[in-house]
Each structure stands twice: as structure tokens, then as C-alpha cells.
Amino acid sequence: MSPSERLSRRSRVRKFIIVVFCFPKNISSLVLNALREWKLLCPKGDLGLVFPNGIGKVESYANLIDRGFGPIQIEGGVTVQREAVDAAGLPVLVTVAKYGLHALRHACASLWIEQGHSSGFSSTNRSAHPPGVRRRVAHRSVRCRRAPGLKA
């Protein structure tokens, strides 16, 4: 099997996994129509990505953080102060975004548990079922921790 055939097969498998496991069965028609419209407008590429960069390739993590997720947090005040060195070599404090993209995964899982979703997408079962959410986010175990600074 040539490298391009492997990539093609891997791409098809990845698309299947995304469609079957990531999209809820009851996806709203509004979201579905928006995705169909975006598919027509987005930059085309060999990989068939849903959200490619401007030339149809995979968007780099640095661009997602530096141009998207970071500025949103800074504008919203979700920041921390970090020590850095200025152009003259002097120490300065800079304001930076507090969270990386992985934090969204944990926030999503926490919200699903808090809202009582048994598998992450079902709204019919209102009893919280962390093992179902654990399987949905592919975690080995479920540990509930209180965020630092929060009182019981």
C-alpha cells in the first residue's frame, strides 16, 4: 500500500470515527445546515478537513492558540501573569491566556456530568452517569476534584 493510499484510508477512517462518535444523533438542522454551507465555502484540500487553514491543510496548534483561543481568553479576562524577558533583557510581567485547548475537553466532560448526561449527548437520562461520560471522552478513570481556591 502506497503512502497516499494509507493516508486516504486513514482519512476515511478518521471521518467515519468523527461522524459516528463525535456528532450527536439529534444534531439540530441549524447546525447541520451551517456545516453543509461551510463545506461549500471552506478552503479545499486533499485531506477533506472540516476546518482547514487558508490553503486546505491542517491548522497548526500555534495558530489556533495565538490567533483564536488565546485572544478570546485575554479579551474575556481569563488570564494569568507570567514572567518574561523584554527586548533589553529585563524581567517583565506579561498577561497571557490561562488555558490551552485541552482544558475545553475537561470543561465539556464536567458540564456533561453536571447536566446529568449519561453519555455526553443524551438529554433523556437526567441521572448523572460519569462512567458514560468517561467512555465518551476516552478517559481511563473518573476523578472528581475541586478546583483550587473553591470552597466546599
LINMOKA-V906141 format. One line per field, one symbol per residue. ss: DSSP state (H for helix, E for strand, C for the rest). phi: phi as a letter, one per 40 degrees, with the letter a starting at -180 (. if undefined). burial: b if it has 24 or more other ideal C-beta (glycine too) atoms within 12 Angstrom, else e. Layout:
BEGIN
ss = ???
phi = ???
burial = ???
END
This chain:
BEGIN
ss = CCHHHHHHHHHHHHHHHHHHHHCCCCCCHHHHHHHHHHHHHCCCCCCCCCCCCCCCCCCCHHHHHHHHHHHHHHHHCCEEEEEEECCCCCEEEEEEECCCCHHHHHHHHHHHHHCCCCCCCCCCCCCCCHHHHHHHCCCCCCCCCCCCCCCC
phi = .cdcccccccccccccccccbbcccbcccccdccccccdcccdcaccgccbcccbgccccddcdccbbccdcccccgcbbcbcabcccgccbcbcbccbccccccccccccccccgccbhbcbccccdbdcccdcccfccabbcbccdgccc
burial = eeeeeeeeeeeeeeeeeeeeeeeeeeeeeeeeeeeeeeeeeeeeeebbebeeeeeeeebeeeeebeeebbeeeeeeeeeeeeeeeeeeeeeeeeeebeeeeeeeeeeebbebbeeebebbeeeeeeebebeebbebbeeeeeeeeeeeeeee
END
